[in-house]
Amino acid sequence: GGKTMIRFMKYIWVYVCISSLVLIPGIYSLVKNGVKPSVDFTGGSVLEVNIQTPIEKSAIDEVVKNQKIPIVSMQKQDSATYVFRMGQVSEEQISKFIAALQTKSGGIPIDILRNDTIGPVLGSELLFKSVVAALFAVIAILLYVAYAFKDIKSGVAAVLALIHDVLVVFGSFSLFGYFFGIEVDTLFMTAFLTTMSFSVHDTIIIFDRIREYRKKSPNAPFADVIDVALTETMGRSLVNSFTIIFMLLALVLMGGETVRWFAVALLIGTITGTYSSPFVATPILLLWNRMEEKKKKH
């Protein structure tokens, strides 16, 4: 019909460029450096000490820095008790650390109240299980979308967009880990799973529209059908995403250290999830169709 539409599919090369600019550095960093696992994954030590003479925080920081101790958090519980949570450290490192603290507090012996090794919250077993679960989810999504839209192409396109988003999120955190020492923890995994659902949700809405318009006008060029569908769903999907994006931006700017990177992960996931449905999944569908039509002609 005489519907106004934006010619989204004329600019496929632009989307390819944008995705490549984001994906290539991220994937390179993932392969070369991986991501930095937090204590959640690796386990570590908890050290609780009683220091009679108060030590300035800057002095403690100096010791930590000099001895390269992987401190995750440091809490002062009352006037004299300090709790240090650290990554994996040897007993020798701990005794050296205590000796250095003792020097800083004027040589008065420091009472060790607790010195425990803690196992990872998320062991390798749990990690393996979540990977398997994610794979199952991907296969289920593929089959569901393929069944709902009566062709395997839609399923594959949705899953490729999903993989695109997962790589963007992991790739950016690999880069953050390399440049800013940011670690991935349990919260990051939550953000990553949220991204997966976000990514597919939008794709299904767009594919549903495309299917509707194909039924209405079966002879219209596929690119036109897609452009009409995108023009109609774009507004709603942007409004939805921006609501979430503004909320997350507030969290990134105001949230504490722990929440901040969780919000950043969600933010990246939301943005790439919103982007990938119209600009990754849909073009894949179109290009695949074009290839099939070319084959038919031959």
N, C-alpha and C positions, 0 to 999 in steps of 0.2 A: 503494500500500500504506500500511501504518500507520507510515510512516517519520516520525521527528520532523524538522521543518524550521523554519528561522528565516524569518520573512516578510520577506525582503529587499526584495521588489518593492513593498511597501506604501509604502516611503519614498523613491520616486523623486525627489520634490521636494527632499528633503534633499541627495541627490547632486547635483542640478542647482545648488543653492545653494553647496555646497562647491566644485564645479568653477568656478562663476562667480566666487567670491571669489578663487580662485587665478588664473584665466585673465584676467579683465578688467584688473587692474592690469598684469599681464605683457604682454598684447597692446598695451595703451595705450602702455607704455614702449617696446615693440619698434617700434611705428609712429613714436613721437615721437623716441626717442633711438637706436634700433637697439642693437647690441651693440658693445662696444669691441674692435676687432681687435688682437691682439698683434703684435709684431714678426714673428712667424711669417707673418703675412698681409701686413704692410705693408713689410717690409724696414727697414733702418736703417743705423747706422754702428758700427764697432768702432774704439775709440781706445786705443792702448797708449802709455803715457808713462813716462818715467823721472824720478822726483822725488828728488833727492839728499837734501834736507832733509825728514825725515818730516813729514807733515801729519796732524793729528787727523782722524778720520773725520767728526766733527761739523762741522769747518770745510769739508770737501768737501761734505757734505750741504747746508750753508748756501749754498755757491756754486750747487749744483744747483737749490736752491729759488729763489734770487734770480733766476737766469737762466731758470727754467722749462725745464730740459733734461730731455727724456724718458728718464731713465736706466732701463734694464731691469735691469742687474746691474752690480756693481762688484766686482772681485776684486783683492786685493793679492797679487802673485805671489811676489816676494821682498822684501827690505827696501825696495827703491826703485821697483819696477815695479808700475804699476797698469793694469788692463785695464777699460775702461768699455764696456759694450754699451748703445747708445741706440737710440731710435726714429728717425724721420726728422728729421734736423737739417741746417741749411745749413752750408756751410764757415765762414761768418761767425760762426755760433753756436759752432762748435768753437773757432775762434781766440779768441773772447771768453772761452770757458770756460777755455782754457789760460792766457790772460793772467791771469784771476782766480786760478787755482790758483797761478800764479807769484807773485802778490802775497802769497798766504797762506804760501808757503814761503820768504818773506823775499827775494823778488826774484831768486833764483838761477834762471837759464834752465832750462827743462824740455825734455828731449830727447823728441821725438816718434818712437817706434819704429815705430808703425803707425797709419795713419789710412785705413781702408777703408770703402767703402760696401758693405753686404751686401744682396743681393736677398732677397725674401721666400722662406721655406722652402716656403710654400704660396702659390703665385702665384694670380692670378685664374683662370688656365686650370685649375689643379688644383681650385680651389674649384668652378668650373663643372662639372668632371667629377664631383665628389663629389655635387653637387646632382642631376645627371642620374642618377647611380648610385642615389641615395636614391629618386628618383622611380620608377626601374625596379623597385627593391625593393618599393616600395609597390604598384605595379601587379601585380607577381608575387605578392605576398601576397594581394591582393584576388582574383586569379584562382585561386590555389591554395586559399584558404579556401572560395571560392564552389564550386569543383569538389569539394573534399573533403566539404563539407556539403550539396552538391546545391542550394544556393540562394544567389543573389547577395546576399541580405540579410545573411547571416553575414559575407560578405567585406567589404561596405561597413561593417558595424558594427565589425569588427576594425580596419579602416583608420581609421575616425573616432576610435576609442580611441587609435590610434597617433598620429594628428595632435594629439589632445588632449595626449598625453604630450610630444610634441616641442615644442608651444607652451608647456607648463609649464616645460620645461627652458630653452628659449631665453628665455622671458619672465622667469624668475627671474634669469637671467644678465644680461639687459638691465637689470633693477632693481639687481643687484649692481654692474654697471658704472657706473650712474648715481650710486648712493650711496657705493660703496666703491672705485670705480675699477678693478674687477676686469675683466681682459681675457680674451677667449676665444682659445685657442691650439690647437695640434695635439692636445694631450691632451684638450681639451674636445670636439673632434670625435670622438675615440675614445669618450668617455663617452656622447656623443649617439647614436652608432651602436649602442652596447651597449643603451641605453634602447630603441631601436627593436626589437631582437630580444627584449628582456625583455617588452615590452608585448604582442607578438603571442603569445609562447609561452604565457603564462597564459590568454589569450583562447581559444586553440585547445583547451586542456585543458578549460575550462568548456564551450565549445560542443560538444565531444565528448560530455561527460556529458549535456548537454541532449538531444543527438540520441539517445543511448542510451535515456533515459527516455521520450522521445516514442514510440520504437518500442515500448517495454514497455507504456505506457499511453497509447494514441493519443487517448483521449477526455478525459483529464485536462485541466483548464484550463492554458493555457500558463504563466501566472504560477506555478502550483503546481509544474509541471515544473522551471521555472527555480529556484525556491526550494530544491527538493530538491537539484538539481545544485550550487547554490552552497553549501548547507549542507555537502555532502560534500567539495567541493574546497577550501573556505575554509581548513580547518585545515592542510592540506598546503602550500598556497600561502603562508600566513602563516609557517609554520615555515621554509620555504625563504627567504622574504624577510628574516625577522628574522636569520637566520644572516648574510646578506650585509650587512644594515643595521648589525649590531653591529660587524662587521669594518670597515666604512667609517667608522663613528663613531670607532673607535679611530684610523683614519688621519687623520680630520679633526682630532681633538684632539692627536695626537702627531706627525703628519706635518710635514714642512718646508713652507715657503711654496708651493713648486711643486706638490707632491703634494696639498696641502690642498684647493685649489679643484677639482682633478680628482676628488678623493674627494667633495666637495660635489656636483658635477655628477652623479656616479654615484649618490649617495645620493638626490638629488631624483628622478633617473630611476627608481631602484628603487622608491621609495615611490609615485610616480605610476603606474608600470607595474603595480604590484601592485593599486593602487586602481582603475585604469581598466578592467581586465578585468571584474570583477564589477559595477562601479558606473557605467561609461560604456558599454562595448560591449553588455553584457547588457540594460540598460534600453532601449537603442536598438532592439535586436532585438524586445523585448517591445512597445514603443510602435508600431513599424512593423507588427507582427502585428495589433495592435488596430485600427490604421487600416485594414488590409486587410479585417479581419473586418467592420468597420463598413460598408465599401463593398459587401461581399457581401450584407449584410442589406438594403441599399437596392435 
